Amino acid sequence: MGSLHARGVSVRGHGGPWPLTHHCLLPPGKEGPLATLRFPFARMLLAALLLGLSACSSTPPKRAPAQPATSPIHLQVVRDALSFQGIPYRWGEETPDRGFDCSGLVQYVYGRYGVSLPRTAYEMAMSLPPVDEGRKRPGDLVFFNTTGRPYSHVGIYIGRDRFVHASSAKGEVLVSPLDAPYWSDHFLGLRRPHHGPGSIQAEGMVIGRWIP
């Protein structure tokens, strides 16, 4: 059996071996005559109350904003590029043994995972799809104008507004901050190499050299 009280509902069932009791506050202004009402179908009322409370108290979980996914291939590229820190800068070279220029480093590390890129920074920029700066992710290529010519330098974005590159000024492969005044002033944009079908293939292209 159940009863209504001045500010709440108390429902008790006695039809089974275990008494069922449920309490629920009534909204302000609902007191008064209801306090004297009694309900003979306590179990039915209890089930309805529990169903209503469950529906009212359920809040859809909040979903975190979607973040651009980074594929394993791009993370491996970042790892390998970072492992070459300290390798000397050598214009026109593209191996750890002989050194790297900027595009030689990028071409080498992506080539290890089956992604064939053009040899020069300019050709890479012209061949790959652009990426909005707000959606950059590790493994993207960052391009700069460092010689008065567009897309004359390239590096690999590694996250946290930093990139790894072969620097002619510093004479080696190193990590630099994108937000440093020099790099932010000369920044031109991003590109994203693709792995698998549809990736850029360098076979049959005229391989040139670009002074990074």
C-alpha positions in Angstrom: 0.0 0.0 0.0 1.1 3.6 -0.6 0.3 7.0 0.7 1.0 10.6 -0.2 2.5 13.0 2.4 2.8 16.7 2.4 6.1 17.0 0.4 6.6 13.5 -0.9 5.3 10.1 -1.9 6.0 7.0 0.2 5.1 3.7 -1.5 5.3 0.4 0.3 4.3 -2.9 -1.2 3.3 -5.9 1.0 2.4 -8.5 -1.7 5.7 -10.4 -1.6 8.2 -11.7 0.8 10.3 -8.5 0.6 8.6 -5.1 1.3 9.2 -2.6 -1.4 9.5 1.1 -0.4 10.2 4.1 -2.5 10.3 7.8 -1.5 10.0 10.7 -3.9 9.7 14.4 -3.2 6.8 16.3 -4.7 7.4 19.7 -6.3 6.4 22.8 -4.2 2.7 23.7 -4.3 1.6 20.0 -4.6 0.9 19.6 -0.9 -2.5 19.7 0.7 -5.4 17.4 -0.1 -3.0 14.9 -1.7 -1.7 14.1 1.7 -4.8 12.1 2.6 -4.9 9.9 -0.6 -4.1 6.2 -0.5 -3.3 3.9 -3.4 -4.3 0.3 -3.4 -2.0 -0.7 -6.3 1.3 0.1 -4.7 3.3 -2.2 -6.9 1.9 -0.6 -10.1 2.5 2.9 -8.8 6.0 2.0 -7.7 6.9 0.6 -11.1 5.5 3.7 -12.8 7.4 6.0 -10.5 10.7 4.2 -11.0 10.3 4.2 -14.7 9.6 8.0 -14.7 12.5 8.7 -12.4 14.8 6.6 -14.5 13.7 8.5 -17.7 14.0 12.0 -16.0 17.4 11.3 -14.4 19.1 9.9 -17.5 21.4 12.4 -19.1 22.9 11.6 -22.5 26.7 11.4 -22.1 28.7 14.3 -23.5 30.9 13.4 -26.4 34.4 14.8 -26.7 35.0 17.0 -29.8 36.3 14.9 -32.7 40.1 15.1 -33.1 41.9 14.5 -36.3 43.3 11.0 -36.2 47.0 10.2 -36.8 47.7 7.0 -38.6 50.4 4.6 -37.5 52.4 5.3 -40.6 52.7 9.0 -39.8 53.7 8.3 -36.2 56.4 6.0 -37.4 57.6 8.7 -39.8 57.9 11.1 -37.0 59.7 8.6 -34.8 62.3 7.9 -37.6 62.8 11.5 -38.5 63.5 12.4 -34.8 66.0 9.5 -34.7 68.1 11.4 -37.3 68.7 14.5 -35.2 72.3 15.5 -35.4 72.8 14.0 -38.9 74.7 16.7 -40.9 73.0 18.9 -43.4 74.3 18.2 -46.9 72.8 19.9 -49.9 71.6 17.3 -52.5 72.0 14.4 -50.1 69.3 12.0 -48.9 70.7 9.3 -46.7 71.8 9.0 -43.1 75.3 8.0 -44.1 75.9 11.0 -46.4 73.6 13.6 -44.8 70.3 15.2 -45.7 69.0 18.4 -47.2 65.5 19.3 -46.2 63.5 17.5 -48.9 66.0 14.6 -48.9 65.1 13.9 -45.2 61.4 14.0 -45.9 61.6 11.8 -49.0 63.9 9.3 -47.2 61.7 8.8 -44.1 58.5 8.5 -46.0 60.1 6.2 -48.6 60.9 3.7 -45.9 57.2 3.2 -45.5 56.3 2.9 -49.1 55.3 6.5 -49.7 57.2 7.9 -52.7 57.4 11.6 -52.7 58.9 14.0 -55.3 62.5 15.0 -54.5 62.2 18.8 -54.1 60.2 20.8 -51.5 58.4 22.7 -54.3 57.4 19.6 -56.1 56.1 18.1 -52.8 54.0 21.2 -52.1 52.5 21.2 -55.7 51.7 17.4 -55.6 50.1 17.0 -52.2 46.7 18.2 -50.9 46.8 21.2 -48.6 45.8 20.9 -45.0 44.1 23.6 -42.9 46.5 24.8 -40.2 43.9 24.2 -37.5 43.8 20.5 -38.4 47.5 19.8 -38.6 48.7 16.5 -37.1 52.0 14.7 -36.6 53.5 13.6 -39.9 52.2 16.5 -42.0 54.7 18.4 -44.0 55.3 22.1 -43.2 56.5 24.4 -45.9 58.3 27.8 -45.8 59.8 30.5 -48.0 63.3 30.8 -46.8 65.1 31.9 -50.0 62.7 34.4 -51.5 61.1 31.5 -53.5 57.9 29.8 -52.5 58.1 26.4 -50.9 61.9 26.4 -50.6 62.0 24.6 -47.3 60.1 21.6 -45.8 60.0 19.8 -42.5 57.9 17.2 -40.7 55.4 18.3 -38.1 55.8 16.3 -34.9 53.1 17.9 -32.7 53.0 20.7 -30.0 53.8 23.3 -32.7 57.2 21.8 -33.4 58.8 20.3 -36.5 61.9 18.3 -37.4 63.9 19.3 -40.4 67.4 19.4 -42.0 68.5 23.0 -41.4 71.2 24.6 -43.6 71.6 27.4 -41.1 72.2 25.1 -38.2 74.0 22.5 -40.3 72.1 19.4 -39.0 68.8 17.7 -38.5 67.0 19.2 -35.6 63.7 20.2 -34.0 62.4 23.8 -34.3 59.3 25.6 -32.9 56.7 26.6 -35.5 55.9 29.7 -33.4 59.4 31.1 -33.4 59.4 34.5 -35.1 61.5 33.4 -38.1 59.5 30.3 -38.9 56.1 31.9 -38.3 57.0 34.8 -40.6 58.1 32.4 -43.4 55.4 29.7 -43.0 53.4 29.0 -46.1 51.2 26.0 -45.3 50.9 22.2 -44.7 50.5 19.1 -46.9 49.6 15.5 -46.0 51.3 12.6 -47.7 49.1 9.5 -48.1 50.0 5.9 -47.7 48.5 3.2 -49.9 46.5 3.4 -53.2 46.5 7.0 -54.5 49.8 8.0 -52.8 52.2 10.1 -54.7 54.6 8.1 -56.8 57.9 9.5 -57.9 58.7 6.9 -60.5 58.9 8.4 -64.0 59.4 11.9 -62.6 62.3 14.1 -63.3 64.1 14.2 -60.0 65.6 17.7 -59.3 67.4 19.4 -56.5 66.1 22.3 -54.5 68.3 24.4 -52.3 66.5 24.4 -48.9 
